[in-house]
Amino acid sequence: MPDPWRAYVDVLAPGRVHTGTVERIVPFGVFVRVAVGVTGLVHGAAGPAVGERVRVRVTEFDLAARRLGLTWAQDRE
């Protein structure tokens, strides 16, 4: 099976906006699934409920560490 992180390396470039689904909420942030097998973290964020669809902006994509940094996307671009 192909590595989903490698498959999305160009698509998940910093600055890009994506729609994802909230997977879990933890004390330090919210994990959002933006693609099959790829979940990122919105640090220190309170917000939507688990299962809710949200818009996020990529702030960091680290293929080696399998780390995806996100922030909430503004409706106004």
C-alpha positions in Angstrom: 0.0 0.0 0.0 1.4 3.4 -0.9 2.5 5.8 1.8 -0.3 8.4 2.2 2.2 11.0 3.5 4.3 10.8 0.3 1.2 10.8 -1.9 0.1 14.2 -0.4 3.5 15.9 -0.1 2.7 18.5 -2.9 -1.0 18.8 -2.0 -0.3 19.6 1.7 2.1 22.4 1.1 2.2 25.2 3.7 -0.4 27.9 3.1 -2.9 25.6 1.4 -6.4 25.3 2.8 -8.1 22.0 3.1 -11.4 20.6 4.5 -10.9 17.9 7.1 -12.7 16.0 9.9 -12.1 16.5 13.6 -10.8 13.1 14.9 -10.1 13.9 18.6 -9.7 16.8 21.0 -6.8 16.7 23.5 -5.7 19.3 26.1 -3.1 20.7 23.8 -5.1 20.9 20.6 -7.4 19.3 18.0 -6.4 16.5 15.6 -7.9 16.9 12.1 -7.9 14.2 9.4 -7.2 16.0 6.1 -6.7 12.8 4.0 -6.9 9.1 4.4 -4.0 8.2 6.7 -2.9 11.9 7.2 -3.9 13.7 10.4 -2.6 17.1 11.6 -2.8 19.1 14.8 -4.2 22.5 15.4 -2.2 23.5 18.5 -3.9 25.0 21.6 -7.3 25.2 19.8 -10.7 24.8 21.2 -13.4 24.5 18.7 -15.6 22.0 16.9 -16.8 18.7 18.1 -15.4 15.3 17.1 -16.7 14.3 13.7 -17.3 17.9 12.5 -16.0 19.0 9.1 -13.7 22.0 9.3 -11.5 24.2 7.1 -7.8 24.3 8.1 -4.6 25.9 6.7 -1.4 24.0 6.5 1.4 25.7 8.5 4.0 22.9 8.4 4.4 19.6 6.6 7.3 17.4 7.8 7.4 14.2 5.8 10.3 12.6 7.8 8.6 13.2 11.2 5.1 12.6 9.8 4.1 15.9 11.3 1.4 18.2 9.9 0.9 21.6 11.6 -2.5 23.2 11.0 -4.4 26.4 11.9 -8.0 27.2 11.4 -8.7 28.7 8.0 -10.4 32.0 7.9 -13.5 32.2 5.7 -12.1 35.5 4.3 -9.0 34.9 2.2 
